[in-house]
Amino acid sequence: MEVNILEQHDTVVVYTSNNCQTSRELLQWLDENKVDYQEKNTTEYPDYLIELQDAGHFGTPTTFVGHHAILGFQPAHLKQELNLF
């Protein structure tokens, strides 16, 4: 089943990879802030890497909040996008 991440609304999708400290920090931050998200590990599931690249992004972590992509771990930007104040 093909999933178009750009058509998902009000969802948080996080593309991660193994051995990526920044990915682990991001997931921990999301958990601490009680944010529901779907993790897509590009190391364990190479199709997720293709999906990410098809969306025009090539690094992990990349977080999609609806249509908006946030590259890396940017807590202030995430708080704004997720309305966490």
PDB file of N, CA, C and O in Angstrom:
ATOM      1  N   MET A   1       0.841  -1.178   0.000  1.00  0.00           N
ATOM      2  CA  MET A   1       0.000   0.000   0.000  1.00  0.00           C
ATOM      3  C   MET A   1       0.887   1.242   0.000  1.00  0.00           C
ATOM      4  O   MET A   1       1.746   1.398   0.868  1.00  0.00           O
ATOM      5  N   GLU A   2       0.681   2.103  -0.950  1.00  0.00           N
ATOM      6  CA  GLU A   2       1.479   3.317  -1.049  1.00  0.00           C
ATOM      7  C   GLU A   2       0.841   4.420  -0.212  1.00  0.00           C
ATOM      8  O   GLU A   2      -0.366   4.650  -0.279  1.00  0.00           O
ATOM      9  N   VAL A   3       1.661   5.089   0.566  1.00  0.00           N
ATOM     10  CA  VAL A   3       1.187   6.179   1.415  1.00  0.00           C
ATOM     11  C   VAL A   3       1.856   7.456   0.948  1.00  0.00           C
ATOM     12  O   VAL A   3       3.082   7.524   0.861  1.00  0.00           O
ATOM     13  N   ASN A   4       1.063   8.458   0.649  1.00  0.00           N
ATOM     14  CA  ASN A   4       1.617   9.746   0.261  1.00  0.00           C
ATOM     15  C   ASN A   4       1.669  10.633   1.488  1.00  0.00           C
ATOM     16  O   ASN A   4       0.637  11.118   1.951  1.00  0.00           O
ATOM     17  N   ILE A   5       2.867  10.847   2.020  1.00  0.00           N
ATOM     18  CA  ILE A   5       2.989  11.614   3.255  1.00  0.00           C
ATOM     19  C   ILE A   5       2.526  13.044   3.072  1.00  0.00           C
ATOM     20  O   ILE A   5       2.148  13.698   4.043  1.00  0.00           O
ATOM     21  N   LEU A   6       2.547  13.542   1.846  1.00  0.00           N
ATOM     22  CA  LEU A   6       2.150  14.923   1.625  1.00  0.00           C
ATOM     23  C   LEU A   6       0.640  15.101   1.674  1.00  0.00           C
ATOM     24  O   LEU A   6       0.161  16.234   1.727  1.00  0.00           O
ATOM     25  N   GLU A   7      -0.118  14.016   1.658  1.00  0.00           N
ATOM     26  CA  GLU A   7      -1.571  14.116   1.732  1.00  0.00           C
ATOM     27  C   GLU A   7      -2.092  13.880   3.139  1.00  0.00           C
ATOM     28  O   GLU A   7      -3.294  14.002   3.375  1.00  0.00           O
ATOM     29  N   GLN A   8      -1.233  13.552   4.064  1.00  0.00           N
ATOM     30  CA  GLN A   8      -1.671  13.304   5.432  1.00  0.00           C
ATOM     31  C   GLN A   8      -1.804  14.631   6.158  1.00  0.00           C
ATOM     32  O   GLN A   8      -0.897  15.463   6.112  1.00  0.00           O
ATOM     33  N   HIS A   9      -2.930  14.831   6.827  1.00  0.00           N
ATOM     34  CA  HIS A   9      -3.189  16.078   7.534  1.00  0.00           C
ATOM     35  C   HIS A   9      -3.193  15.817   9.032  1.00  0.00           C
ATOM     36  O   HIS A   9      -3.668  14.781   9.496  1.00  0.00           O
ATOM     37  N   ASP A  10      -2.655  16.779   9.782  1.00  0.00           N
ATOM     38  CA  ASP A  10      -2.676  16.717  11.242  1.00  0.00           C
ATOM     39  C   ASP A  10      -2.024  15.456  11.790  1.00  0.00           C
ATOM     40  O   ASP A  10      -2.390  14.991  12.869  1.00  0.00           O
ATOM     41  N   THR A  11      -1.078  14.906  11.070  1.00  0.00           N
ATOM     42  CA  THR A  11      -0.351  13.746  11.558  1.00  0.00           C
ATOM     43  C   THR A  11       1.120  14.124  11.701  1.00  0.00           C
ATOM     44  O   THR A  11       1.613  15.044  11.048  1.00  0.00           O
ATOM     45  N   VAL A  12       1.800  13.393  12.568  1.00  0.00           N
ATOM     46  CA  VAL A  12       3.230  13.593  12.750  1.00  0.00           C
ATOM     47  C   VAL A  12       3.918  12.305  12.313  1.00  0.00           C
ATOM     48  O   VAL A  12       3.690  11.240  12.886  1.00  0.00           O
ATOM     49  N   VAL A  13       4.748  12.417  11.306  1.00  0.00           N
ATOM     50  CA  VAL A  13       5.500  11.279  10.785  1.00  0.00           C
ATOM     51  C   VAL A  13       6.977  11.622  10.908  1.00  0.00           C
ATOM     52  O   VAL A  13       7.421  12.668  10.433  1.00  0.00           O
ATOM     53  N   VAL A  14       7.738  10.733  11.549  1.00  0.00           N
ATOM     54  CA  VAL A  14       9.156  10.980  11.790  1.00  0.00           C
ATOM     55  C   VAL A  14       9.976   9.916  11.067  1.00  0.00           C
ATOM     56  O   VAL A  14       9.840   8.722  11.335  1.00  0.00           O
ATOM     57  N   TYR A  15      10.823  10.363  10.152  1.00  0.00           N
ATOM     58  CA  TYR A  15      11.746   9.467   9.462  1.00  0.00           C
ATOM     59  C   TYR A  15      13.048   9.448  10.246  1.00  0.00           C
ATOM     60  O   TYR A  15      13.665  10.490  10.472  1.00  0.00           O
ATOM     61  N   THR A  16      13.459   8.257  10.657  1.00  0.00           N
ATOM     62  CA  THR A  16      14.660   8.083  11.464  1.00  0.00           C
ATOM     63  C   THR A  16      15.586   7.077  10.798  1.00  0.00           C
ATOM     64  O   THR A  16      15.232   6.453   9.798  1.00  0.00           O
ATOM     65  N   SER A  17      16.772   6.931  11.367  1.00  0.00           N
ATOM     66  CA  SER A  17      17.689   5.884  10.923  1.00  0.00           C
ATOM     67  C   SER A  17      18.444   5.357  12.135  1.00  0.00           C
ATOM     68  O   SER A  17      18.596   6.046  13.144  1.00  0.00           O
ATOM     69  N   ASN A  18      18.909   4.128  12.012  1.00  0.00           N
ATOM     70  CA  ASN A  18      19.693   3.521  13.088  1.00  0.00           C
ATOM     71  C   ASN A  18      21.007   4.283  13.259  1.00  0.00           C
ATOM     72  O   ASN A  18      21.494   4.918  12.324  1.00  0.00           O
ATOM     73  N   ASN A  19      21.561   4.212  14.440  1.00  0.00           N
ATOM     74  CA  ASN A  19      22.849   4.842  14.754  1.00  0.00           C
ATOM     75  C   ASN A  19      22.840   6.351  14.549  1.00  0.00           C
ATOM     76  O   ASN A  19      23.878   6.950  14.269  1.00  0.00           O
ATOM     77  N   CYS A  20      21.671   6.963  14.688  1.00  0.00           N
ATOM     78  CA  CYS A  20      21.547   8.411  14.547  1.00  0.00           C
ATOM     79  C   CYS A  20      21.143   8.990  15.898  1.00  0.00           C
ATOM     80  O   CYS A  20      19.991   8.870  16.317  1.00  0.00           O
ATOM     81  N   GLN A  21      22.095   9.614  16.572  1.00  0.00           N
ATOM     82  CA  GLN A  21      21.840  10.188  17.891  1.00  0.00           C
ATOM     83  C   GLN A  21      20.745  11.249  17.830  1.00  0.00           C
ATOM     84  O   GLN A  21      19.913  11.337  18.733  1.00  0.00           O
ATOM     85  N   THR A  22      20.745  12.045  16.779  1.00  0.00           N
ATOM     86  CA  THR A  22      19.744  13.101  16.651  1.00  0.00           C
ATOM     87  C   THR A  22      18.343  12.512  16.528  1.00  0.00           C
ATOM     88  O   THR A  22      17.390  13.063  17.078  1.00  0.00           O
ATOM     89  N   SER A  23      18.209  11.406  15.817  1.00  0.00           N
ATOM     90  CA  SER A  23      16.909  10.734  15.717  1.00  0.00           C
ATOM     91  C   SER A  23      16.441  10.282  17.091  1.00  0.00           C
ATOM     92  O   SER A  23      15.273  10.454  17.438  1.00  0.00           O
ATOM     93  N   ARG A  24      17.346   9.703  17.877  1.00  0.00           N
ATOM     94  CA  ARG A  24      16.980   9.246  19.227  1.00  0.00           C
ATOM     95  C   ARG A  24      16.563  10.416  20.111  1.00  0.00           C
ATOM     96  O   ARG A  24      15.599  10.312  20.870  1.00  0.00           O
ATOM     97  N   GLU A  25      17.285  11.528  20.015  1.00  0.00           N
ATOM     98  CA  GLU A  25      16.944  12.709  20.813  1.00  0.00           C
ATOM     99  C   GLU A  25      15.568  13.248  20.432  1.00  0.00           C
ATOM    100  O   GLU A  25      14.784  13.632  21.300  1.00  0.00           O
ATOM    101  N   LEU A  26      15.280  13.274  19.146  1.00  0.00           N
ATOM    102  CA  LEU A  26      13.984  13.755  18.671  1.00  0.00           C
ATOM    103  C   LEU A  26      12.854  12.876  19.189  1.00  0.00           C
ATOM    104  O   LEU A  26      11.855  13.387  19.695  1.00  0.00           O
ATOM    105  N   LEU A  27      13.000  11.561  19.069  1.00  0.00           N
ATOM    106  CA  LEU A  27      11.956  10.649  19.541  1.00  0.00           C
ATOM    107  C   LEU A  27      11.750  10.784  21.044  1.00  0.00           C
ATOM    108  O   LEU A  27      10.616  10.745  21.521  1.00  0.00           O
ATOM    109  N   GLN A  28      12.832  10.943  21.788  1.00  0.00           N
ATOM    110  CA  GLN A  28      12.722  11.128  23.236  1.00  0.00           C
ATOM    111  C   GLN A  28      11.962  12.417  23.543  1.00  0.00           C
ATOM    112  O   GLN A  28      11.107  12.433  24.428  1.00  0.00           O
ATOM    113  N   TRP A  29      12.261  13.486  22.828  1.00  0.00           N
ATOM    114  CA  TRP A  29      11.586  14.764  23.031  1.00  0.00           C
ATOM    115  C   TRP A  29      10.090  14.638  22.725  1.00  0.00           C
ATOM    116  O   TRP A  29       9.252  15.143  23.472  1.00  0.00           O
ATOM    117  N   LEU A  30       9.766  13.963  21.623  1.00  0.00           N
ATOM    118  CA  LEU A  30       8.350  13.768  21.278  1.00  0.00           C
ATOM    119  C   LEU A  30       7.634  12.976  22.368  1.00  0.00           C
ATOM    120  O   LEU A  30       6.511  13.308  22.746  1.00  0.00           O
ATOM    121  N   ASP A  31       8.287  11.928  22.872  1.00  0.00           N
ATOM    122  CA  ASP A  31       7.693  11.128  23.953  1.00  0.00           C
ATOM    123  C   ASP A  31       7.497  11.969  25.214  1.00  0.00           C
ATOM    124  O   ASP A  31       6.440  11.913  25.842  1.00  0.00           O
ATOM    125  N   GLU A  32       8.503  12.738  25.579  1.00  0.00           N
ATOM    126  CA  GLU A  32       8.416  13.574  26.782  1.00  0.00           C
ATOM    127  C   GLU A  32       7.303  14.613  26.678  1.00  0.00           C
ATOM    128  O   GLU A  32       6.708  15.001  27.683  1.00  0.00           O
ATOM    129  N   ASN A  33       7.029  15.060  25.452  1.00  0.00           N
ATOM    130  CA  ASN A  33       5.988  16.059  25.229  1.00  0.00           C
ATOM    131  C   ASN A  33       4.653  15.428  24.838  1.00  0.00           C
ATOM    132  O   ASN A  33       3.719  16.117  24.426  1.00  0.00           O
ATOM    133  N   LYS A  34       4.583  14.100  24.975  1.00  0.00           N
ATOM    134  CA  LYS A  34       3.351  13.344  24.742  1.00  0.00           C
ATOM    135  C   LYS A  34       2.746  13.610  23.359  1.00  0.00           C
ATOM    136  O   LYS A  34       1.537  13.791  23.216  1.00  0.00           O
ATOM    137  N   VAL A  35       3.617  13.628  22.352  1.00  0.00           N
ATOM    138  CA  VAL A  35       3.194  13.827  20.973  1.00  0.00           C
ATOM    139  C   VAL A  35       3.011  12.456  20.328  1.00  0.00           C
ATOM    140  O   VAL A  35       3.920  11.626  20.353  1.00  0.00           O
ATOM    141  N   ASP A  36       1.844  12.225  19.758  1.00  0.00           N
ATOM    142  CA  ASP A  36       1.612  10.992  19.008  1.00  0.00           C
ATOM    143  C   ASP A  36       2.303  11.126  17.651  1.00  0.00           C
ATOM    144  O   ASP A  36       2.176  12.149  16.979  1.00  0.00           O
ATOM    145  N   TYR A  37       3.021  10.100  17.264  1.00  0.00           N
ATOM    146  CA  TYR A  37       3.732  10.144  15.994  1.00  0.00           C
ATOM    147  C   TYR A  37       3.872   8.736  15.437  1.00  0.00           C
ATOM    148  O   TYR A  37       3.738   7.741  16.148  1.00  0.00           O
ATOM    149  N   GLN A  38       4.147   8.692  14.142  1.00  0.00           N
ATOM    150  CA  GLN A  38       4.471   7.432  13.487  1.00  0.00           C
ATOM    151  C   GLN A  38       5.945   7.499  13.115  1.00  0.00           C
ATOM    152  O   GLN A  38       6.372   8.419  12.418  1.00  0.00           O
ATOM    153  N   GLU A  39       6.716   6.530  13.577  1.00  0.00           N
ATOM    154  CA  GLU A  39       8.135   6.471  13.226  1.00  0.00           C
ATOM    155  C   GLU A  39       8.309   5.602  11.996  1.00  0.00           C
ATOM    156  O   GLU A  39       7.730   4.521  11.897  1.00  0.00           O
ATOM    157  N   LYS A  40       9.115   6.088  11.056  1.00  0.00           N
ATOM    158  CA  LYS A  40       9.457   5.319   9.862  1.00  0.00           C
ATOM    159  C   LYS A  40      10.979   5.218   9.809  1.00  0.00           C
ATOM    160  O   LYS A  40      11.663   6.179   9.455  1.00  0.00           O
ATOM    161  N   ASN A  41      11.498   4.048  10.163  1.00  0.00           N
ATOM    162  CA  ASN A  41      12.936   3.828  10.226  1.00  0.00           C
ATOM    163  C   ASN A  41      13.444   3.457   8.834  1.00  0.00           C
ATOM    164  O   ASN A  41      13.097   2.408   8.291  1.00  0.00           O
ATOM    165  N   THR A  42      14.267   4.330   8.271  1.00  0.00           N
ATOM    166  CA  THR A  42      14.741   4.142   6.905  1.00  0.00           C
ATOM    167  C   THR A  42      15.841   3.094   6.793  1.00  0.00           C
ATOM    168  O   THR A  42      16.113   2.602   5.698  1.00  0.00           O
ATOM    169  N   THR A  43      16.475   2.748   7.905  1.00  0.00           N
ATOM    170  CA  THR A  43      17.497   1.706   7.893  1.00  0.00           C
ATOM    171  C   THR A  43      16.838   0.337   7.843  1.00  0.00           C
ATOM    172  O   THR A  43      17.233  -0.526   7.058  1.00  0.00           O
ATOM    173  N   GLU A  44      15.841   0.147   8.678  1.00  0.00           N
ATOM    174  CA  GLU A  44      15.169  -1.147   8.761  1.00  0.00           C
ATOM    175  C   GLU A  44      14.208  -1.380   7.596  1.00  0.00           C
ATOM    176  O   GLU A  44      13.965  -2.522   7.208  1.00  0.00           O
ATOM    177  N   TYR A  45      13.666  -0.303   7.044  1.00  0.00           N
ATOM    178  CA  TYR A  45      12.700  -0.411   5.945  1.00  0.00           C
ATOM    179  C   TYR A  45      13.114   0.550   4.829  1.00  0.00           C
ATOM    180  O   TYR A  45      12.685   1.704   4.816  1.00  0.00           O
ATOM    181  N   PRO A  46      13.946   0.081   3.891  1.00  0.00           N
ATOM    182  CA  PRO A  46      14.459   0.949   2.826  1.00  0.00           C
ATOM    183  C   PRO A  46      13.369   1.627   1.991  1.00  0.00           C
ATOM    184  O   PRO A  46      13.621   2.677   1.399  1.00  0.00           O
ATOM    185  N   ASP A  47      12.174   1.055   1.933  1.00  0.00           N
ATOM    186  CA  ASP A  47      11.088   1.710   1.201  1.00  0.00           C
ATOM    187  C   ASP A  47      10.751   3.065   1.812  1.00  0.00           C
ATOM    188  O   ASP A  47      10.318   3.976   1.106  1.00  0.00           O
ATOM    189  N   TYR A  48      10.948   3.203   3.126  1.00  0.00           N
ATOM    190  CA  TYR A  48      10.707   4.493   3.774  1.00  0.00           C
ATOM    191  C   TYR A  48      11.721   5.535   3.308  1.00  0.00           C
ATOM    192  O   TYR A  48      11.395   6.717   3.199  1.00  0.00           O
ATOM    193  N   LEU A  49      12.942   5.100   3.036  1.00  0.00           N
ATOM    194  CA  LEU A  49      13.953   6.021   2.526  1.00  0.00           C
ATOM    195  C   LEU A  49      13.540   6.534   1.151  1.00  0.00           C
ATOM    196  O   LEU A  49      13.676   7.722   0.859  1.00  0.00           O
ATOM    197  N   ILE A  50      13.044   5.646   0.320  1.00  0.00           N
ATOM    198  CA  ILE A  50      12.569   6.046  -1.009  1.00  0.00           C
ATOM    199  C   ILE A  50      11.404   7.020  -0.876  1.00  0.00           C
ATOM    200  O   ILE A  50      11.333   8.017  -1.595  1.00  0.00           O
ATOM    201  N   GLU A  51      10.498   6.726   0.041  1.00  0.00           N
ATOM    202  CA  GLU A  51       9.350   7.601   0.299  1.00  0.00           C
ATOM    203  C   GLU A  51       9.823   8.998   0.708  1.00  0.00           C
ATOM    204  O   GLU A  51       9.306  10.003   0.221  1.00  0.00           O
ATOM    205  N   LEU A  52      10.804   9.051   1.602  1.00  0.00           N
ATOM    206  CA  LEU A  52      11.353  10.323   2.067  1.00  0.00           C
ATOM    207  C   LEU A  52      12.016  11.075   0.914  1.00  0.00           C
ATOM    208  O   LEU A  52      11.812  12.278   0.750  1.00  0.00           O
ATOM    209  N   GLN A  53      12.803  10.365   0.125  1.00  0.00           N
ATOM    210  CA  GLN A  53      13.488  10.990  -1.007  1.00  0.00           C
ATOM    211  C   GLN A  53      12.496  11.485  -2.052  1.00  0.00           C
ATOM    212  O   GLN A  53      12.707  12.537  -2.655  1.00  0.00           O
ATOM    213  N   ASP A  54      11.424  10.741  -2.272  1.00  0.00           N
ATOM    214  CA  ASP A  54      10.388  11.171  -3.213  1.00  0.00           C
ATOM    215  C   ASP A  54       9.731  12.475  -2.768  1.00  0.00           C
ATOM    216  O   ASP A  54       9.219  13.234  -3.591  1.00  0.00           O
ATOM    217  N   ALA A  55       9.752  12.727  -1.459  1.00  0.00           N
ATOM    218  CA  ALA A  55       9.203  13.976  -0.922  1.00  0.00           C
ATOM    219  C   ALA A  55      10.233  15.108  -0.984  1.00  0.00           C
ATOM    220  O   ALA A  55       9.945  16.237  -0.587  1.00  0.00           O
ATOM    221  N   GLY A  56      11.443  14.797  -1.488  1.00  0.00           N
ATOM    222  CA  GLY A  56      12.463  15.821  -1.666  1.00  0.00           C
ATOM    223  C   GLY A  56      13.396  16.016  -0.487  1.00  0.00           C
ATOM    224  O   GLY A  56      14.074  17.039  -0.391  1.00  0.00           O
ATOM    225  N   HIS A  57      13.435  15.030   0.420  1.00  0.00           N
ATOM    226  CA  HIS A  57      14.296  15.137   1.605  1.00  0.00           C
ATOM    227  C   HIS A  57      15.213  13.923   1.667  1.00  0.00           C
ATOM    228  O   HIS A  57      14.830  12.821   1.277  1.00  0.00           O
ATOM    229  N   PHE A  58      16.428  14.138   2.159  1.00  0.00           N
ATOM    230  CA  PHE A  58      17.440  13.092   2.054  1.00  0.00           C
ATOM    231  C   PHE A  58      18.156  12.775   3.351  1.00  0.00           C
ATOM    232  O   PHE A  58      19.078  11.958   3.354  1.00  0.00           O
ATOM    233  N   GLY A  59      17.763  13.393   4.451  1.00  0.00           N
ATOM    234  CA  GLY A  59      18.443  13.142   5.715  1.00  0.00           C
ATOM    235  C   GLY A  59      17.473  12.837   6.831  1.00  0.00           C
ATOM    236  O   GLY A  59      16.290  13.169   6.767  1.00  0.00           O
ATOM    237  N   THR A  60      18.006  12.195   7.858  1.00  0.00           N
ATOM    238  CA  THR A  60      17.208  11.908   9.044  1.00  0.00           C
ATOM    239  C   THR A  60      17.854  12.586  10.237  1.00  0.00           C
ATOM    240  O   THR A  60      19.071  12.768  10.272  1.00  0.00           O
ATOM    241  N   PRO A  61      17.052  12.953  11.201  1.00  0.00           N
ATOM    242  CA  PRO A  61      15.607  12.808  11.201  1.00  0.00           C
ATOM    243  C   PRO A  61      14.930  13.915  10.383  1.00  0.00           C
ATOM    244  O   PRO A  61      15.411  15.046  10.310  1.00  0.00           O
ATOM    245  N   THR A  62      13.822  13.556   9.786  1.00  0.00           N
ATOM    246  CA  THR A  62      12.930  14.515   9.145  1.00  0.00           C
ATOM    247  C   THR A  62      11.550  14.262   9.710  1.00  0.00           C
ATOM    248  O   THR A  62      11.071  13.128   9.714  1.00  0.00           O
ATOM    249  N   THR A  63      10.911  15.314  10.185  1.00  0.00           N
ATOM    250  CA  THR A  63       9.586  15.210  10.781  1.00  0.00           C
ATOM    251  C   THR A  63       8.591  15.956   9.912  1.00  0.00           C
ATOM    252  O   THR A  63       8.802  17.117   9.562  1.00  0.00           O
ATOM    253  N   PHE A  64       7.506  15.279   9.567  1.00  0.00           N
ATOM    254  CA  PHE A  64       6.416  15.926   8.855  1.00  0.00           C
ATOM    255  C   PHE A  64       5.283  16.164   9.830  1.00  0.00           C
ATOM    256  O   PHE A  64       4.804  15.239  10.486  1.00  0.00           O
ATOM    257  N   VAL A  65       4.858  17.420   9.920  1.00  0.00           N
ATOM    258  CA  VAL A  65       3.660  17.780  10.677  1.00  0.00           C
ATOM    259  C   VAL A  65       2.672  18.228   9.613  1.00  0.00           C
ATOM    260  O   VAL A  65       2.746  19.348   9.107  1.00  0.00           O
ATOM    261  N   GLY A  66       1.734  17.327   9.279  1.00  0.00           N
ATOM    262  CA  GLY A  66       0.879  17.598   8.129  1.00  0.00           C
ATOM    263  C   GLY A  66       1.750  17.685   6.890  1.00  0.00           C
ATOM    264  O   GLY A  66       2.482  16.748   6.573  1.00  0.00           O
ATOM    265  N   HIS A  67       1.672  18.811   6.188  1.00  0.00           N
ATOM    266  CA  HIS A  67       2.454  19.013   4.966  1.00  0.00           C
ATOM    267  C   HIS A  67       3.846  19.572   5.234  1.00  0.00           C
ATOM    268  O   HIS A  67       4.696  19.567   4.343  1.00  0.00           O
ATOM    269  N   HIS A  68       4.085  20.049   6.438  1.00  0.00           N
ATOM    270  CA  HIS A  68       5.305  20.796   6.735  1.00  0.00           C
ATOM    271  C   HIS A  68       6.434  19.870   7.193  1.00  0.00           C
ATOM    272  O   HIS A  68       6.257  19.072   8.114  1.00  0.00           O
ATOM    273  N   ALA A  69       7.589  19.983   6.547  1.00  0.00           N
ATOM    274  CA  ALA A  69       8.762  19.181   6.913  1.00  0.00           C
ATOM    275  C   ALA A  69       9.691  19.984   7.809  1.00  0.00           C
ATOM    276  O   ALA A  69       9.956  21.160   7.560  1.00  0.00           O
ATOM    277  N   ILE A  70      10.181  19.328   8.859  1.00  0.00           N
ATOM    278  CA  ILE A  70      11.154  19.930   9.767  1.00  0.00           C
ATOM    279  C   ILE A  70      12.386  19.033   9.752  1.00  0.00           C
ATOM    280  O   ILE A  70      12.316  17.860  10.120  1.00  0.00           O
ATOM    281  N   LEU A  71      13.503  19.588   9.329  1.00  0.00           N
ATOM    282  CA  LEU A  71      14.729  18.809   9.202  1.00  0.00           C
ATOM    283  C   LEU A  71      15.516  18.844  10.499  1.00  0.00           C
ATOM    284  O   LEU A  71      15.616  19.887  11.146  1.00  0.00           O
ATOM    285  N   GLY A  72      16.072  17.702  10.874  1.00  0.00           N
ATOM    286  CA  GLY A  72      16.871  17.627  12.092  1.00  0.00           C
ATOM    287  C   GLY A  72      15.998  17.693  13.331  1.00  0.00           C
ATOM    288  O   GLY A  72      14.806  17.390  13.289  1.00  0.00           O
ATOM    289  N   PHE A  73      16.610  18.091  14.427  1.00  0.00           N
ATOM    290  CA  PHE A  73      15.904  18.211  15.705  1.00  0.00           C
ATOM    291  C   PHE A  73      15.882  19.680  16.084  1.00  0.00           C
ATOM    292  O   PHE A  73      16.886  20.228  16.539  1.00  0.00           O
ATOM    293  N   GLN A  74      14.729  20.315  15.895  1.00  0.00           N
ATOM    294  CA  GLN A  74      14.552  21.736  16.157  1.00  0.00           C
ATOM    295  C   GLN A  74      13.398  21.917  17.145  1.00  0.00           C
ATOM    296  O   GLN A  74      12.265  22.152  16.725  1.00  0.00           O
ATOM    297  N   PRO A  75      13.666  21.810  18.446  1.00  0.00           N
ATOM    298  CA  PRO A  75      12.592  21.864  19.439  1.00  0.00           C
ATOM    299  C   PRO A  75      11.703  23.103  19.344  1.00  0.00           C
ATOM    300  O   PRO A  75      10.483  22.987  19.458  1.00  0.00           O
ATOM    301  N   ALA A  76      12.278  24.271  19.140  1.00  0.00           N
ATOM    302  CA  ALA A  76      11.466  25.493  19.074  1.00  0.00           C
ATOM    303  C   ALA A  76      10.513  25.450  17.881  1.00  0.00           C
ATOM    304  O   ALA A  76       9.347  25.827  17.996  1.00  0.00           O
ATOM    305  N   HIS A  77      11.011  24.992  16.752  1.00  0.00           N
ATOM    306  CA  HIS A  77      10.190  24.884  15.546  1.00  0.00           C
ATOM    307  C   HIS A  77       9.095  23.831  15.746  1.00  0.00           C
ATOM    308  O   HIS A  77       7.949  24.039  15.347  1.00  0.00           O
ATOM    309  N   LEU A  78       9.446  22.723  16.354  1.00  0.00           N
ATOM    310  CA  LEU A  78       8.458  21.679  16.630  1.00  0.00           C
ATOM    311  C   LEU A  78       7.368  22.182  17.567  1.00  0.00           C
ATOM    312  O   LEU A  78       6.186  21.922  17.342  1.00  0.00           O
ATOM    313  N   LYS A  79       7.757  22.899  18.611  1.00  0.00           N
ATOM    314  CA  LYS A  79       6.763  23.449  19.543  1.00  0.00           C
ATOM    315  C   LYS A  79       5.771  24.342  18.812  1.00  0.00           C
ATOM    316  O   LYS A  79       4.568  24.291  19.068  1.00  0.00           O
ATOM    317  N   GLN A  80       6.282  25.152  17.909  1.00  0.00           N
ATOM    318  CA  GLN A  80       5.419  26.053  17.148  1.00  0.00           C
ATOM    319  C   GLN A  80       4.475  25.259  16.248  1.00  0.00           C
ATOM    320  O   GLN A  80       3.271  25.516  16.240  1.00  0.00           O
ATOM    321  N   GLU A  81       4.999  24.310  15.501  1.00  0.00           N
ATOM    322  CA  GLU A  81       4.175  23.525  14.578  1.00  0.00           C
ATOM    323  C   GLU A  81       3.142  22.675  15.306  1.00  0.00           C
ATOM    324  O   GLU A  81       2.043  22.450  14.799  1.00  0.00           O
ATOM    325  N   LEU A  82       3.501  22.205  16.498  1.00  0.00           N
ATOM    326  CA  LEU A  82       2.613  21.317  17.260  1.00  0.00           C
ATOM    327  C   LEU A  82       1.760  22.072  18.276  1.00  0.00           C
ATOM    328  O   LEU A  82       1.002  21.465  19.032  1.00  0.00           O
ATOM    329  N   ASN A  83       1.886  23.400  18.290  1.00  0.00           N
ATOM    330  CA  ASN A  83       1.138  24.234  19.244  1.00  0.00           C
ATOM    331  C   ASN A  83       1.389  23.821  20.688  1.00  0.00           C
ATOM    332  O   ASN A  83       0.455  23.723  21.483  1.00  0.00           O
ATOM    333  N   LEU A  84       2.644  23.581  21.021  1.00  0.00           N
ATOM    334  CA  LEU A  84       3.034  23.225  22.388  1.00  0.00           C
ATOM    335  C   LEU A  84       3.622  24.456  23.057  1.00  0.00           C
ATOM    336  O   LEU A  84       4.762  24.833  22.786  1.00  0.00           O
ATOM    337  N   PHE A  85       2.853  25.072  23.918  1.00  0.00           N
ATOM    338  CA  PHE A  85       3.345  26.283  24.594  1.00  0.00           C
ATOM    339  C   PHE A  85       3.177  26.152  26.070  1.00  0.00           C
ATOM    340  O   PHE A  85       3.530  27.067  26.815  1.00  0.00           O
TER     341      PHE A  85
END
